[in-house]
Amino acid sequence: MPASPSPKNPHLLTRGISEIIDRKHLEARLKKGERLRIKYGIDPNKPDIHIGHTVPLKKLREFQDAGHTAVLILGDYTAQLGDPSDRSEARKLLSAAETKKNADSYLAQIFTILDKKKTEVHRNSEWFRKFTLRDVIELLATTTVNRLLAHETFAKRLRDSEPLHGQELLYPLMQGYDSVMIKADVELGGMDQKFNVLMGRELQRAHGMPEQDIILFPYIPGTDGADKMSKSLGNTINLTDAPADMYGKVMSIPDSVMWKYFELATRLPEKEIETMARQIKAGTLNPRDAKMSLAREIVSTYHSVKKAEEAELNFIQVFQQKQRPDEIPLYGIKKTTSLLEVLVGSGLATSNTDARQLLKQKSIKVDDEVATDGSFGIEASKKGIVIQKGKRHFIRVVKK
């Protein structure tokens, strides 16, 4: 039976969307009840997905629930090249083994959002690994260098006399070719992907196919509240974060971006969100309590209601009542060891340089006392010594 999404979801083409190309065409097709192929592509260049990635994925699920075909493309081939958008330099070329491992990890996380049984999954190595030099030449022939250099990232690199590598020019064409191969009717993507998804329309036209419509989404701010959520900036909330970490990260975001999170990272009804905003403005609701509702909602989505409740109790205990959590991970040492070594060995710091920076910032406490000397000796004892990094991370150092 043909899909008829509008009555089921009146917000399908409104909530959380920045731009639609070509809106009238897409609305007409939906009104006719056509079943559409909705494409979303993601490059598995890292093992974890963060909630910024979930914005288009949630919309893809909405289309899926409305009876349309959700087509997920894991760009295992394009990930080896790397998307140059918003990059001041070329990405490191990944191996096929790295992208396969990341892609497998992505699927497990993505299916916490999409209905696995109703999702059509492709890896774009299905077609690109068969490419010959002639295929590459024919792909390049579908556009001009002038058109490619109109890409904002490429233009900026040239203006700033920064290197622009030849393989980077291929990326938009490769992403666009994915739309040709799966016969996409609609493509979803972030605003930074606009050039690439428009290239999909051009390639479809060059292959004598109808052009896909496009739905673009705003960025979700990172935990710093300033920049786009990005792993390179370390401001992400990952789907694989432990419940307590996920809850704590949400609580750390500035109040000013809380409503963007409610809109983009949850499925709470808009009326409910608007009511909370009015209550805060009227002074009848504490912004902290609204943010706790947000944190519960996000943790419940990717873990469970029970885990969210436990994370909230932990947050209240540690941050509001200034108590240590009930369960603290143990780290064993055989003899007295410098604090610097313990920080790096336990994973509280990623390197000696990182550890020294944390100490300089007074972000480390040893048994509730601020520590600044990395050579300070941590004794190996049965009772253990509690080391705290920032507000959320604790370890108890015990005798191995």
N, C-alpha and C positions, 0 to 999 in steps of 0.2 A: 504493500500500500504506500502511495507517495507520502513523503514527509510533509508535515504541516506545522512548522515550528513556532510561528508567531503567537497563537493562542496559548501554547504551552509555556513559552518564555518571552514575555513582552520586552525584556531587557536584553535579548540576544544581540541586538545591534546597537546597544547604547552603553551599558555598564562597562566601565574599565577600558573604553576604546578611545584612541586619539584621533584616528582618521580611517575612512573607508574609501577605497578606490575600486570600483565605480559603484557608489551606494545605490543609485536608482536601478541599475542593472541587477544588482544583488537582491534588492527588495522585491523587484518584479519576479525573479526566479523563485524566491521564497513564497511569495503570494500565490504563485501557480502550484505550489506544493511539490516542486522538483526535489529529488534526492541528489544532493551535491557531494562532491569529493572534496573534503576540507583537509588541506595539507599543512603540516607543521614540521619543520626540519630543525634538528639540533645537532651540533657537532660535539661528539664525546671527547673533548680535549682535556678533560679532568674527570676524576672518578665520581665527583659529587655534584648533585643538582641543588641550587639554592632557590629560595622562594621567588626570586626575580624571574626564574625560568618558568615558574608555575602559572604566571599570569596568562600567557597564551594557552598553556595546557588546560587550564580551567575552562577557558572559552571553547577549546576543542571538545572538552567533555560536554559542555552545554549543547553544542551542535550534535554530538554523538547521541545525547539523550533525546534530541529532537528528531532523530531518525536518519541523520546524515551519516556518511561514511568518513570516519576519522582515519586519515592516512598519516602515519608517523614515519618520518625519514630520519634515520640515524646516519649522520654524515661521516661515516667511518673513513671515507676516502677524502672528503673535503677537510676533515679534521687534521689529516696528515699534512695538508697544506696550511690551514689556519686562516680564519676570517681576518682580513686586514682592517675591517671597519673600526674606527676610533683608535687605531694603533699608530704610534709614532715610529714603530720599527717592525720589521717582519717577525712573525712568530717562529719559534723553533719548530722545525719539521719533526713530526711524530712518526714512530714506526707503526706498521700495521698491527703488531702485537699489542702495543700500548692502546691504540684506538679500540681494538677488539675487547680488551679487558675493561676499558672505560664504558664501552657501549653496553656490555653485559650488566655493569653496575647501574647504568642509566635506566635500563628497562625495568629493573626491580623497583626503582624509585618512581618512575613514570606511572607504573601501574597501581600506585597508591592513589592516582588521580583518574586515569582513563580506565574504561572497561576493557580489560584484556581480551575478552572473547569477541568484542566488537571492533577491535582496532586492527587495521591493516598496517603491518610493519615492513619497512624496506630499509636495507643498508645500501647507500648509493655506490658501494663497491660492486654491487650486482651489475651495474652497467659500465662504470668507469674502469674497472680492471680489464675490461675487454677492449678498451679504446686503443686504436692504432694512431700513428702520427697523422694519417689522413683525417681521422675523426677529429683530432685536435685542430687541424687546419680548418676543417669545415665548421667547427664550433667558433673559431676565431673570426671566420668570414661572415658570421651573422651580425656582427657589429663593427664599430670603428674604434680606433685608438682614441679619437677625439671624444667619443661617447664614454669610454672607460675612464678617461682622465677627468671627466666631469664628476666622478665619485669624490665626495667631499674630502675623504681621507687622502686619496691620491693627490688631489689638487693642493691640499695643505702641505703634504710632503714636498711637493715640487716648489711651492712658495718658500718653504723653510730650508730648501736645499738639503733635505733629508733623503736617504737612499729609498728608491722604489724598485723592488725586485720584480723581474719579469714574471715569475710564477704567481705573484700576488694579483696581477691583472686577470689571471684565469679564474680566480675565485668567484666573482659575481656570475660569470658565465656558467660555471659548474653548478652553482646553486640554482640558477635559472633553468638549467637543463633538467634538473630533478623534476621540475613542474611539467616538462614535456613528457618525461618517461612515465609519470604516474597519472597524467591527464588531469591535473588539478583544476577544479572549478574555483576554489578560493584558497588563498594562502594567508596564514597567520604569521605575524612577526613583530619584533620590537621596532620602535621608530628608527633605531640605528641600522635596521635592515632594509630600509625603504629602497635604496638603490638596488640592492640585490633582488628583492622581490619584484620590482619593476622590470628588471632584466628577464625575469621569468615570463612576463607578459610579452616582451619583445621576441624571446625565443619561441614561444608558442605561436606567435604571429608568423615568424619566419618558417615554422613547420606546418603552416596552414591550419592551425588549431584555433579554437576560440580562446580569447585572452582570459586568464584567471582574474577574479576580483581579489582585492587585497584588504585585509583588516590589520591595522597597526595599533600597537599598544604603548602606553607610556612606560617610562622606567619606574621601577620601584626603588626608592632611596635605600642606601645601605644603612647599617646600624648607626653610622655617624650622622645620618640625617642630611648630609650634604651631597655626596657623590652617588652616582648610580651604583647599585649593588654589584660588586665585582670581586672575584677571588684575588685578583692582583692587588686590590686595595685592602684586602683583609676585613671587609665590612659586611660579610655575608651571614645569612642564617641558612644553614644547609639542612636538607631533608634528613640527612643521616646524623645530625647533631643529637646527642642524648637529650631526653626530655628536660632535664634541669638546665642544661646549657641553652637549649632553644628558648625556654621560658625566660631565662635571665637575659638573653640577647634581645628579645622583644621588649622587655622592661627597660632596657638601656637606651632605646631609641628616643629622640627628642619628642616632646608632646606635639610639636608642630607638624610632624609627618605621620602621626598616629592614624589620622583619617585616611591618608593614602593607603596605609596598610589595611585598614578595615575594608576599603573599597576593592583593592586589588588582590589581597592575600586571603580573604575570607569569602564565604558565601552568605554571610549574615544579610538579612533583608535591609534594603536601603532605608526604609522607614525606621527600623530599629537603630541604625547608625545615626540617622538624623535626630532621633529622640535623645540619644546620648549627648550629641553635640549641643543641643539646646539646653539640656540639663547642666552641662558644664558651664555654658555661658551664663546661665541663671544662678550658678553657684550652688546648685542642689546635688551635684555629682562631682566627686574629686577626680581630676584627670588620671590620677594613679589607679583608681578603681576601674575606670574605663580601659586603661591599658592592661590591667590584669585580666579583664574580660577578653581582650584581644589575644593576650598570651595563652590563655586557656583554650581559645578557639583554634589557634594555630597548632598548639601541641596536640590537642585532641584529633586534629585532622591527620597528622602524620604519625601519631603514636596511638593513643587511646584516651578516653575520658578519664580513666583511672590514673594513667601516667600523668595527665595534665593536673589532676588534683594533687598527686604526690609532689609534682614539681612546684606547684603553688605553695604547698605547705613548707617545702624546703626553702623557697624564696622568702617566705615570711619569717622563718626561723633564722636564716642567715643574714638577710639584709634589713629586715624591719626590727627584729629582736636582737640583732647582732650576735647570734649564736652560731656555733659551727654546725655543719650538717651532721646527721646521725651516722651516715656512712661516708667514710673518707678512704680513697684508694691508698693501699700500702705500697711503699717503695723500700726495698731491702738493701742494706749496705753491710759489708763485713767488718769494716773498721771506720774510724773517724775519717770523714771525707769533706773536702771543701764544699761550701755552699754552691759555688759555681758549678762544680762537677755534678752535684745533686740536681740542680736546676736543669742542666742539659740532659743528664742521664735519665731523669724521670719524665722528660718531655714537657716540663713546664716552660722551658726555653728551647728554641730551635737550634741555637748555637751559642758559643761563648760570647760572641758579639751581642746577640739578643739578650743573653743573661745579664751582661754588664749594663745594657741599656735599661733593662727592667729595674736593676738595682739603683741605677742613677736616677730613675724616675720615682724611686721609693714605692715601687709596686709590689715588693716582696716583704712578707712578714714571717718571722720565725717565732713560733709560740706567741703570736699576737704583738711582737715587737718589730718595728720597721728595721729592715736590714739593708745596709749599703755596701758592706765589705764582702766581696766574693771569696776571699780567702778564709772567711770565718769557718771554723771546723764544726761539722755536724756529727755528733756522737752516735755510734751504733748501740742502741739500747732496746730492751724489751718493751718498755713503756712507749717509746717513740716520740718523735718531735714533729709537730705540725708546721708545715710550710704552706703559706698562702700566697697565690699570685692574683693580684687585683681583687675583685669582689667575689668571683665565682669558682676559682680553682684552688683545690686543697690536695695535699698529699700528707700522709703520715710516714715519716722515715723511721724504720725499725731495723733491728739487727737481723741479718739474713741467716 
